[in-house]
Amino acid sequence: MDGPGATILQCPGCGASSEFKEGFVRGKKGGWSCLSCFQYELLQTKSRNQRASLALVGVAVLLIFLLPENSWIFFNVVLFYLCLYPSLIPHELGHALGALLSGQTVLQITLGSGPLVFARRCRGVNVEIRSYPTEGLLFKQHRKRSFIRLREFVTVLAGPLANFAVAWLIWFACSGTLEHTSPFDQPDPLLALFISNLLLGFGNLLPFNVRTGSGEVPSDGKQLLLIPFMSVPEKLKRQAIAVCHLTLNNNDLRACAELCAAGLADYPGNPQLLSIKSILLCKQRDFRAARELARALQDDPSVSAVERALSRNNLAWFDYLSGDPALLEEADRMSESALGAMPWSLAVRSTRGAVLIALGRAAEGVSLLEDKRFIIEDPTNRALIACSLALGYAARGETGKARVALQQAATLDPECVLLERAQKI
């Protein structure tokens, strides 16, 4: 997409335009939306659906009292929907078991999507439960490089098979009960759980794309069809990048450093891995080394235009975090250039906003940082944005807003790298 004559895409939601197709997602009606607006709208849709589901539960309970004859059918329909969430558990555990049996390492299991509800590390595996029972994710890594397609096939197929196994166990253990109960006359959680597992298993075997916060991803059925044609070297490279991203986002810096080293040993000079390493160095407070790596990416002619724009943003952020006033001029140039290339990126917008506030242009910086779409960011990034907002509000004399933003940052991430700076206002 880059270069003279490249097509310019414009988001109808925020108006951001760019020639980088990587930042845009095709909508249901065929138009293009920037990734930030897409993720925000998806989160809002899931939130509305969750409220609608709770309202349906209330209506179903009310109908039981208002229409006592055959009224339980309403409640059992809602109960079926609610059973989709626990049905995700055997599905993702099936994927995990398939990965382990085929010689892979399971790094994380995520149940649901949206805001994080619960997180715990269990036997070396990160387990997350999120608000909306719409999807599940498994993050894994191949330990061996032989029979990759077979290992992938086993892992993907194991998810639907686990749902079928649960449905069969319910029917085998409770078939007499299920055969002699009526969903019209009484609540039937076993039947709801049986049907939800059966439908989740069959539904995931259909070949289609699923809309997630990262764009469209193939269903289990579509993955099974694509695996025979999969490029194994490309799969391994994407996996190396993905696991580094995962450990970095989870602030597991030691694991991230090990995975980055292993990834760069296999794929020397890979710009995505080098970018992750620069952010890792920043999290380790080694701003000088992070800046040198970002600048090397900026000067590398083999790096793509979008990766170069990201490196400019990273360089500006490292300059800003270093606290050296002499580097603010470079941070200004780099962040302005990155925002011009990628105006849809929330990471770029947050960097530019923080730099503008540091330059004394608080009104412009706060305007960028008050973007409602920042709600889709993880708690660590939202804490950084809250600290920047606190500095911006203080510069404008809005001390009340500054205190609220500072408290929000401390709640989201007590170890936020900007917290100490913001607390000095």
N, C-alpha and C positions, 0 to 999 in steps of 0.2 A: 504493500500500500504506500510505501514511502517513495519519495522522488518526484521530479517534475511531472505534472499531469495526473498525479494520484487523485483518486476519488475522495472528496471531502464528505464525511458523514456528520450529520448534525442531530443531536438528541432533541426530540420534541418536548421532553420534560424540563431540562435545565438550560437548553439552548447551546450547550457545549458542542463545538465542532472540532474535528480532527481528521487527519488522513490515516490514523492508525486504527485499522479494523480490530486489532486486539482489544481495544477498549469498548467495543460495542457488541450488543447481542441483538439478534433478530427477534422481534416480537411476534405474538400470535397472528397479527394482522399483516405481517410481511415487512413492516417498517423496522428501523433500527433505533435502539435505545442505548444510551451509555450504560456501562456496567454498574455504575453507582446508582443511577435511577432505577435500573432493573432490579437490583438487590433491595433497594428501599421499597419499591412497589410490591415486590414479592413478600417482604416482611410485613407490610401493611395488609396484604391480602390474607396471609396466614393469621394475623392477629384478628382480622374481621371474621375469618372462618372459625377461629377458636371461640370468639364471643358468641357467634351464631350457634355453635355447638352447645355452649352452656345454656343459651336461651332455649334451645330445643329440649334439653334435659328438663328445664323448669316447666316447659309446656307439656312434656310427656307426663311428668309427675302430676300436674294439674288435671290433665285429661283422665288420669286414673280415678280421681275423685269425682269429676264431673260426668264422665261416661263410664261407669263401672263395668258395663257389659262389653266384653271384647276389647277393653281399653289397654291391656298390657302389651298389645302389639306395638303401640307407639313407643312405649318404654323400651321394648326389646330391639326396635330399630336403632334407637339412640345407643343402647347398650352394645350393639354390634359395632357402631362407629368407635365407641370408647375402647373396645377390645382390639382395635387395630394397633394401638400403642403397645400393649403387652405382646402382641403378635410380632412386633419388630424385634423383640428380644431373641426368640429362637432363630429368626431369620439371620440376624447379624452374628449370633453365636455359631450358626451353621457355617457362615462364611469364614469365621475365625477358625473353627475346627478344620474346615477344608484346607485353610492356609497352613495350619500347623501340621496336618497329616501329609501335606505335599512339600514339607521342608521349608516353610517360610516363617519369618518372624512377624508376629502381630504387634503393632505399635500402639494403635488406638482404635476404640470402638465408640462410635457416636450414634446415639438413639435420638431421632427427631431432628428438628432444625429450629432456627431462631435463637432467642436469648437463652443463655446457659442457666440451667436449674441446679445441676449437681455435677460435680467432677471429683473423681477419686482415682488414684493409681493403685491397681490391683495386680500383684505378681508381675510387675514390669510393664503392664498394659494400662494406658490411660483410658478411663471409661467416662464418657460424658452423656448426660441426659439433658436434652433441650426441650423447649416449650411445646413445639408443634409436632404431632405424630404423623408426619408426612413422609419421612425418609430416614434411612440409616446409612452410615458410612463406615467402611473398614479401611484402615491404613496399615499396610503391610510392606514387607521387604523380602525379596528373594535372597536366600543364603547361597543357593547354588545356581549355576548358569546352564544347566542341562534340563531338557524337557520343560522349558518355560511355558510353552503353549499348553501342555498337559496340566501343569500345576495351576495355571490360570483357569483352565476349564473346570478342574475339580473344585477350586475355591469358589467360583461363581455359581456353579450348579448346587453346591452344598447349601446355599441360603434357601432357595425354594424347597429343596428336599427336606430341610429341617421343619419348615411349615407343614409339609405333608405328613411328616412323622408325628408332629404334635396333634394334627387333626386325626390321624389314625389312632393314636393312643387314647384320645378323648372318646372316639367312637368305640374302640375296643373295650375300654374300661366302663363306659357309661351308656352303651348302646340301648340297654333296656330302659334307662331313664329318659334318654332322648326320644325314643320311639313312643313313649306313653305320656309325654308332656306336650302341651299346646302353648305356643307363644301368645295366643289370644287370651289365655286364662291365668297366666302367672309369669313372673320374671324367669328368664331362662338364660343365665350367664354362660352355662356350658355350651348351649347351642350357639350363642353369639360368638364364643371363643372358637368353637369348631368351624363355623362358617368364615370368620375373619382369617383364620390361618389357611383355610382352603383357598379362599379368594386371593389372599396375599401371595400364596405359592403360585397359583395359576396366573395371576395378574403380572407377576414379575417375569414369567416366562414368555410373555408377549413381547415382540420386538418393537420398541418405541423409545423416544427420548423423554427424559424427565427434566423438568425445569427446576434447577437449583440455584442457590446464590452465586454459583460460579458459572452459570450458563446452563446449557443443555448437556446432560450426560446420558449415555445409553442405559436402558434397563438391563437386567440380568439376561433376558432372552436375546436382546440385540447383541450384548457382549459375547454370548455363546456363539452367535453366528459370525461375529467379526474375528474371534480368536484365531481361527485357522489362517487368516490373511494378515495377522498382526506382524509388524516388524519388531523382532525381538530386540535388536540393538536400540531402537528408538524407545521401546517400552522400558528397558533397563535405564536409559538415560533420564526419561521422565520420572521414573521411580526414584532415582538418586536425588533429583531436584526436589521432588515432593516430600521425601522424608526429611530432608534438610529444612524445608519450609515448616514442616510440622513441628519439629523439635525447637525451631527458633520461635515459632508462635506460642509454644508451650513454655517458653523460657527455660528449657532444658539445655543450658548452654554447653555443658560438658558433652552431651550426646551430639549436639549440633556440630561442635568442633570436630569430633571424631568422624561423623558422617560427611562433613565438608572435606576433610582431609582424604577420606576414602573416595569420595566422588571426584575430587580434583585429580587424584592419582589415576582414575580410570578415564576422566575426561578433562585433560589439562587445558586450562585457558577458557573453560566454559563460562560465558559471561553471567549466566544466571547463578551458578554456584559461587562465582567470585562476588557477585552482588550480595548474596546471602552471607558470605564470609565477611564482607565489609560491615554489614549490619550487626553481625555477631561481635566483631571487634568493637563496634560502637557500644553495644550492650555491656561489653566488658570494660567500658570506659577508656579504651585505647583509641582516642579520637584521631591521633596522629596517623596511626597505621590504617585506620578506617578511611581517612581522607586520601592517603596515598593510593590505596586500592581503588577508591572511587575515581580518582583523577586518572589512574592508569586505564581504567575502562573508558573514561571520557576520551582519552587520546588514542585508543586502539581503533584503527581504521576498519578492522574486521567486525566490529560490534555493530549490530543493526541500529536503525534510527530510534526505535522505541526503547531499546536497551540503553542507548546513549542518553536519551531523555531521562530515563530512570536514574542513571548514574549522576546526571546533573542535579536531580532532586536530592539524591543521597548525599552528594558532596555539599550541597547547601545546608542540609540538615546537620551534617557532621561539623561544618563550620559554625553553625549556630550553637550547637551543644557544647562546643569547646569553650565558649564564653570569651573568646579572644576578640576584642573590638576590631582588631586589624583584619579579621577575616570576614567581617560583615559585608564589605563591598563585594567580595567574591560570592558570598551567600546570596546577596541581592541579585547579582547577574545570573547565577545558576538557577535560582528559584523562579525568577521571572521567565527565563528561557524554558524551563520545564513546564511551567503553567501554560505558556503559549502553545507548547506541543501537546500537552495532555491535560486540558482544562477539566476533563471529566473525572480525573483521578483524585480521590479524597486524600490520599497520602501527599500528593503534590500540593493540593489546596491547603492542607494543614501546615506544611513546611513554609509555603509562601506567606500564610497568615502570621506565623510565629516570627518570621524574618521581618516582615513589615512592622510589627509591633516593636521589635528590637531597634528598628531604624527610626522610631518615633512617629510612624504613620499608623497610629492605633486604630483610627476609624476604618481604614482600608483592611487592616488585619482582622479586626473583630468581625467585619462584614463577611469575610471568607470563612471564619471559624464558627459562625452562628448557623451554618448550613444544617438544616434538619436531618440531612442524610447521614450525618456522622453517627447517628444512633445505630447504624449497622456495623460499626467498628467494634473490635473486641475491647474489653475493659482496659487493657494496657494502653492502647492508642487513644481511647476516650479520656483516660487520665492525663495524657500528654496534652490533648486539645484543651481540657479543662484548665490545666496550668497556664497554657498560653492565653486562654481567655481571661484568667484571673489577672495576668500581667497587663493585658489590653484594657480591661475594665479599670484597673488601678490607674493606668496612664491617663484615662479619660475622666478620672475623679469619681467613678462609680464604685465606691468602696463596698457597698452592700452586695452588689453583683459579684465583685471580686471575692468576697468572703464565701459566698455560696459556691462559686466555681472551685475555689480552693478546697472547700470541704468535700465537694464531689470528687475531686482528684484524689484526695487522701483516702476516701472510701473505696474508690475503684482500684487504686494501686498504691498502697502505702510506700512502696519502694520506687515510685516513679522518679526518673532521672531529673525531671524538672521541678520536683516538689520543693526541694530546698531553695532553689532560685525564686520560685513563686512565693514562698513563705516570707521572704525578705521584703515584700512590698508593704 
